């Protein structure tokens, strides 16, 4: 039996390794169209590789996937975070957990993960061929005919596709020709551009617990927010962009976003905190005594926005200025015009419709003998190692190449 795996990324390597482990006598060949293998692994997590996330219950884990939650529930029963950790540690790669739950190799180097995957594939006898772009696939009676050029064609028994996402629908046409439905790709995991807004003067300021929501939608997230030189970023914003990927695309990335810099505190609770501060710090300068756990630079900025001078004392605070300050603290409105891709970790939602794939085998329901793994599927997770976990899981399952659909 000969199995071809298309795509030399995380899902492709994991699928090829899994396949060779399940079928040692099979010829397993991994084809990568470029000269580079595991390119996304290399740049992930700032070059450290965010392997997975310390979330160990399937019901909780699936909630981090805006697309694929229901589908992955069955898949994670076969291979989940615990299995990922065991897999790498049994091959000498220890992982560590950071405060936010992200898991990295203890070496803090993505090269550790790359070396592990390449070494495992080599030891098992997986053949890896780079600069090998498949230009066409034809379903034949006993398998698939892969076309590399007019004169170079190859027939295989089983085929695993792990070619990743595509920013444009045309990138999926070759799979559509095999009978698969395609969910239109749109960007996910992006930051919000807020041009010509003086909030950008606070570049580098991070608020540990803010609430962010999109006007005229139900989209809302809570968590860290980072001010950048172009606008707003940080986990809360990235989660919002991920869960709202299609809605924000429909808005052409022009919308109003609101920020409560105080996280869970509402307007009335903020008003009470300020009233308490008036009682205890009446002769102190407002700029020197803040009743909220937010960065000093942000506090001074919001005072200025509210018309409150740095020399103003609490006893001198006017009702009008107090109301403005409370509004900026709990309901700061920004006009978003456009987006910026989050680092090099470009993620799209969209791809092969999950209704065309068996979640327990990763086999196509419309083209028997064909399997999918990774971001080519309409699966994407929020930032924090969840996209790699989906790659390991779907790759592991696809490599079993079950004989039933």
C-alpha positions in Angstrom: 0.0 0.0 0.0 1.2 3.5 -0.9 -0.1 6.6 1.0 0.6 10.1 -0.1 0.5 13.0 2.3 0.3 16.5 0.8 1.6 19.3 3.0 4.8 19.5 5.0 3.4 21.4 8.0 2.4 20.2 11.5 -0.7 18.3 10.4 1.0 16.7 7.4 4.0 15.5 9.4 1.8 14.2 12.2 -0.4 12.4 9.7 2.5 10.8 7.9 4.1 9.6 11.2 0.8 8.2 12.4 0.2 6.4 9.2 3.6 4.8 9.2 3.1 3.7 12.8 -0.2 2.1 12.0 1.0 0.6 8.7 4.8 -0.1 9.0 4.8 -2.0 5.7 3.1 0.8 3.8 5.1 3.2 1.6 4.3 6.7 3.1 5.5 9.7 1.1 5.1 13.3 2.3 5.0 15.9 -0.5 5.7 19.6 0.2 5.4 22.1 -2.7 8.0 24.5 -1.3 11.6 24.0 -0.2 10.6 24.6 3.5 9.2 22.1 5.9 7.3 23.0 9.1 7.5 26.7 8.3 4.6 27.7 10.6 6.0 25.7 13.4 9.3 27.6 13.1 7.7 31.0 13.6 4.9 30.1 16.1 5.0 31.7 19.5 7.8 34.1 18.5 10.0 31.2 17.5 9.3 29.2 20.6 6.4 27.1 19.2 3.2 27.2 21.2 2.6 23.4 21.0 -0.7 23.2 22.8 -2.7 24.6 25.7 -3.1 23.3 29.2 -6.8 22.5 28.9 -7.4 18.9 29.7 -11.2 18.4 29.5 -12.7 17.9 26.1 -15.9 19.9 26.9 -13.7 22.9 27.9 -11.2 22.4 25.1 -13.7 22.6 22.2 -15.0 26.0 23.4 -11.8 27.5 22.0 -12.8 26.7 18.4 -15.2 29.2 16.8 -15.3 26.8 13.8 -15.2 23.1 14.6 -16.5 22.9 18.2 -19.0 20.1 17.6 -16.8 18.3 15.1 -13.8 18.2 17.3 -15.7 16.9 20.3 -15.6 13.4 18.8 -12.0 13.8 17.5 -10.6 14.9 20.8 -11.9 11.7 22.4 -9.2 9.9 20.3 -6.3 12.4 20.7 -6.3 15.5 22.9 -4.0 17.7 24.9 -2.9 15.0 27.3 -2.0 12.7 24.4 0.0 15.5 22.7 2.1 16.0 25.9 2.7 12.3 26.2 3.6 12.0 22.5 6.3 14.6 22.6 7.6 13.8 26.1 8.0 10.1 25.2 10.3 11.3 22.4 12.4 13.4 24.8 10.7 16.7 24.3 9.5 18.1 27.7 6.9 20.8 27.7 6.2 23.6 30.2 3.1 25.6 31.0 3.1 29.3 31.2 0.8 31.4 33.4 -1.8 31.9 30.6 -2.0 28.2 29.8 0.2 28.2 26.7 2.6 25.2 26.5 6.1 25.4 25.0 9.1 23.1 24.8 11.3 23.7 27.9 14.1 24.7 25.4 11.9 27.7 24.3 12.9 26.8 20.7 10.6 25.8 17.9 13.6 23.9 16.4 13.2 21.3 19.2 9.7 20.5 17.8 10.9 20.5 14.2 13.8 18.2 15.0 11.5 15.8 16.9 9.0 15.6 14.0 11.6 15.2 11.3 13.6 12.7 13.3 10.5 10.6 14.0 9.5 10.6 10.3 13.0 9.6 9.3 13.3 6.8 11.9 10.0 5.3 10.8 10.9 5.5 7.1 8.6 8.2 5.9 9.9 9.6 2.6 9.8 13.4 2.5 9.9 15.2 -0.9 10.2 19.0 -1.1 9.6 21.2 -4.1 7.0 18.7 -5.2 3.8 20.6 -6.0 0.8 18.5 -7.0 -1.0 20.3 -9.8 -4.0 17.9 -10.1 -5.7 14.9 -8.5 -7.9 12.4 -10.2 -9.9 9.7 -8.5 -9.3 6.4 -10.1 -10.6 2.9 -9.5 -8.0 1.8 -7.0 -6.9 5.1 -5.5 -5.8 8.5 -6.8 -3.6 9.7 -9.6 -1.4 12.6 -8.6 -0.2 14.9 -11.3 3.0 16.8 -10.7 3.6 17.7 -14.4 2.4 16.5 -17.8 5.1 13.8 -17.8 5.2 13.1 -14.0 2.2 11.3 -12.6 1.9 9.0 -9.6 -0.8 6.6 -8.5 -1.4 6.0 -4.8 -3.8 3.9 -2.8 -4.7 6.5 -0.1 -4.4 10.2 0.1 -4.1 12.6 3.1 -4.5 16.3 2.3 -2.9 18.7 4.9 -2.1 21.6 2.7 -3.3 24.3 5.1 -5.7 27.2 4.7 -6.0 29.6 1.8 -6.9 33.3 2.0 -8.8 33.0 -1.3 -11.6 30.6 -2.4 -9.5 29.8 -5.6 -7.1 28.0 -3.3 -9.7 25.3 -2.7 -10.9 24.8 -6.3 -8.9 21.6 -6.8 -10.7 20.1 -3.8 -14.0 21.4 -5.0 -13.5 19.5 -8.2 -13.5 16.3 -6.2 -17.0 17.0 -5.0 -16.3 18.9 -1.7 -18.2 21.9 -0.4 -16.0 24.8 0.5 -16.7 27.3 3.3 -15.5 30.7 2.0 -12.2 31.7 3.7 -12.0 34.9 5.7 -9.2 36.1 8.1 -9.3 35.1 11.7 -7.0 36.2 14.6 -6.3 39.8 13.7 -5.9 43.1 15.6 -8.1 46.2 15.2 -6.8 49.3 13.4 -7.9 52.6 14.9 -6.4 55.3 12.7 -6.0 58.9 13.8 -7.0 58.1 17.4 -4.8 59.4 20.2 -5.1 56.1 22.1 -2.1 55.0 20.0 0.1 57.4 22.0 -0.2 54.7 24.8 1.6 52.1 22.6 2.8 49.3 24.8 0.2 49.8 27.6 -1.4 46.5 28.6 -4.6 46.2 30.7 -4.8 42.7 32.3 -8.6 42.4 32.5 -10.7 44.5 30.2 -14.1 43.8 28.5 -14.3 44.4 24.7 -17.5 44.3 22.6 -18.6 45.1 19.1 -21.5 47.5 18.7 -24.7 46.1 17.1 -23.5 42.5 17.6 -23.5 39.9 20.4 -19.7 39.6 20.2 -18.0 40.2 23.6 -14.8 39.0 25.2 -12.9 39.6 28.4 -9.2 39.4 29.1 -5.9 41.3 28.5 -5.9 44.2 26.0 -2.8 45.7 24.5 -2.6 49.2 23.0 -0.4 49.3 19.9 0.8 51.9 17.5 -2.1 51.1 15.1 -4.9 50.3 17.6 -5.9 47.5 19.9 -4.5 44.0 20.3 -4.1 41.4 23.0 -5.9 38.1 23.8 -9.4 39.7 24.3 -9.2 41.4 20.9 -7.8 38.4 19.1 -10.6 36.1 20.6 -13.1 38.7 19.5 -11.7 38.7 16.0 -11.8 34.9 15.9 -15.3 34.4 17.1 -16.5 37.3 14.9 -14.4 36.5 11.8 -17.4 36.2 9.4 -19.5 39.0 11.0 -16.5 41.4 10.9 -15.7 40.4 7.3 -19.3 41.2 6.4 -18.8 44.6 8.0 -15.7 45.1 5.8 -13.8 45.7 9.0 -15.5 49.0 9.7 -17.3 48.9 13.0 -17.4 50.5 16.5 -15.7 48.7 19.4 -16.3 49.5 23.0 -13.9 48.9 25.9 -14.5 48.6 29.6 -11.0 49.2 31.0 -12.3 48.0 34.4 -13.2 44.5 33.2 -16.2 43.3 35.2 -16.9 46.5 37.0 -20.0 48.2 35.6 -20.8 52.0 35.5 -22.6 52.0 38.8 -19.8 50.1 40.6 -17.2 52.5 39.1 -19.3 55.4 40.3 -19.3 54.0 43.9 -15.5 53.4 43.8 -15.0 57.1 42.8 -17.4 58.2 45.5 -15.3 56.3 48.1 -12.1 57.8 46.8 -13.7 61.3 47.2 -14.3 60.5 50.8 -10.8 59.2 51.6 -8.5 61.2 49.3 -10.4 64.5 49.1 -7.3 66.7 49.2 -5.1 64.5 47.2 -4.4 65.0 43.5 -6.5 62.8 41.3 -3.5 62.0 39.1 -1.7 60.5 42.0 -4.5 58.4 43.5 -6.4 56.1 41.2 -9.1 53.8 42.7 -8.8 51.3 39.9 -6.1 48.7 39.0 -5.2 50.1 35.6 -1.8 51.4 34.3 -0.8 54.9 35.3 -0.4 56.0 31.7 -3.9 55.0 30.9 -5.3 56.7 34.0 -3.6 60.0 33.1 -4.8 59.7 29.5 -8.4 59.1 30.6 -8.2 62.0 33.1 -7.0 64.3 30.2 -9.8 63.0 27.9 -12.3 63.8 30.6 -11.0 67.4 31.0 -9.4 66.7 34.4 -6.0 68.4 34.9 -3.2 66.6 36.6 -3.2 69.2 39.4 -6.9 68.7 40.1 -7.7 67.5 43.6 -10.6 65.1 44.4 -12.5 67.9 46.2 -12.3 70.0 43.0 -13.8 67.2 40.7 -16.8 68.5 38.9 -19.8 66.3 38.3 -19.6 66.8 34.5 -16.0 65.7 34.4 -16.7 62.8 36.8 -19.4 61.5 34.5 -17.1 61.7 31.5 -14.4 59.8 33.3 -16.8 57.0 34.3 -17.9 56.8 30.7 -14.4 56.5 29.4 -13.5 53.9 32.0 -16.5 51.6 31.4 -17.6 52.4 27.8 -14.7 53.8 25.8 -15.8 53.8 22.1 -13.4 53.5 19.1 -14.0 53.6 15.4 -12.2 50.6 13.8 -11.2 50.9 10.2 -9.4 47.8 9.1 -7.3 45.0 10.6 -3.7 43.8 11.0 -2.6 40.2 10.8 -1.4 38.9 14.1 2.3 38.4 13.7 3.3 35.7 11.3 0.6 33.3 12.6 -1.9 33.9 9.8 -5.1 31.9 10.3 -8.2 31.7 8.2 -11.6 30.3 9.0 -13.1 28.4 6.0 -12.0 25.4 4.0 -13.4 22.0 3.5 -17.0 21.9 4.9 -17.0 19.7 8.0 -20.3 18.2 6.8 -18.3 16.4 4.2 -15.8 14.8 6.6 -16.2 12.0 9.2 -14.8 13.5 12.5 -13.9 10.0 13.8 -11.7 9.1 10.8 -11.1 12.4 8.9 -12.1 10.5 5.8 -14.1 12.4 3.1 -17.7 11.4 3.0 -17.8 12.2 -0.8 -14.5 10.7 -1.9 -13.6 7.4 -0.1 -9.9 6.9 0.5 -9.3 10.7 0.8 -8.5 12.1 4.3 -8.0 15.6 5.6 -5.9 17.1 8.4 -5.2 20.6 9.8 -6.3 24.0 8.6 -7.5 22.8 5.1 -10.6 21.9 7.1 -13.1 24.6 8.3 -11.6 24.5 11.7 -9.8 27.3 13.5 -9.0 28.1 17.2 -8.3 31.1 19.2 -4.7 32.0 19.9 -2.8 30.0 22.6 -1.8 26.7 21.0 -5.3 25.6 20.0 -4.6 25.6 16.2 -1.6 23.3 16.7 -3.7 21.0 18.9 -6.3 20.7 16.1 -3.4 19.9 13.7 -2.0 17.1 15.9 -5.4 15.6 16.5 -6.7 15.6 13.0 -3.3 14.4 11.7 -3.1 11.6 14.2 -6.6 10.4 13.2 -6.2 10.8 9.4 -3.0 8.7 9.7 -5.1 5.7 10.7 -6.6 5.7 7.2 -9.7 3.7 8.3 -11.2 1.6 5.6 -14.8 2.8 6.5 -16.2 6.2 5.8 
